[in-house]
């Protein structure tokens, strides 16, 4: 008897926005570009890909291709998709040490 399996897609388990945001935070904190691209793709699949692609000004196929395992999207694409997801990026100064208060 042969065991039947189906591919695992984490998007099937990211029901809530909080879980999706946590995945994106972890990906960006890792500094790993491939992980960031993958995480954005997972969140896109967890939401409505067709609507997200329209809101980001791209095709559904283009969105899938950009955020696939082989994808390497331009920064403008990443920013468009994050904007369509309602997510903004920020910058933190991780180099500066807090000064002790007197």
N, C-alpha and C positions, 0 to 999 in steps of 0.2 A: 504494500500500500504506500503510495507516494503522498508526502505531506504537501499540502497546498499553502503557499504563503502569498501575502500581498505586500507591496512596498510600504514602508513606514513613511508617513508624512506628518511632521510635527504640527503643520497648520491645522490638522484635524483636531488637535488638542489645545489650541490657543483660542478658546471661546471668548474670553474677556479681554477688554482693552488693557487692563492692568497687567495681565500676563504678556501681552504683546509688547507693551512698553518695557517691561522688565527684560524681555529677551533683547530688545534693541539697546537698552542701557548696558547690558552685559557685553553685547557684541562691540559697542563703541569703546567700552572700558578696556577691552582686550587689546585694542590696537591692531587687530588682525583684519586686514581689508577683506579677505575672502569670507571671514565670519560675518562681517558687517553686511556684505552683499547678500550672503545667504539668509541672514536674519531678516533683512528687508523683504526678500522674496518670500520667506515663510509668512511674514505678516501680511504681505499682499495677497497670498493665497488664502489666508485665514479670513480676509475680508472679501469683498466683491471685486475680483480682478478686472472685469470688464468696465465697471464704473470707475475704479481707481485709474485704469489706463486712460479713459476719457478725461477724467479730472486732471491727470498729469500731462495731457496733450500728446499721448502716444498711443500706439496700437496695443491690443492685448498680446499679440505675438511678440511685439517689441519689448513689452514689459517682461514677459516670460524669458526671452532671450537675454536681456540685460542682467537679470537677477538669477540666472541659472548657474550651475556649478562652473561652467565655462565662461560665464559673463564677466565683463570688466566695464561696468557702466561709467560714463563720463560723470563728473561732479554735477553738471547741470541736470543730468537725468536723475541722480540720487536726490538732489534738492527738489526737483519737481515731484518725484514720487513721495518724498517725506512731506512736502507741502500738501499734497493731495490726501495724505493720511492724517493731516492735521498736526504734524509733528514739526517742531522747530529745533534747530541745533544751536548750541551755545558754546561759548569758550570759557574755560576756567584756567587760571594761572596755577599750574601745579608745581612751578619752580620756586615761587616765593614762599618763604617760611613766615608764619605769623609772628609779628613782633610782640614781645611780652609787654603787657600794660604796666605802667608804673603805679 
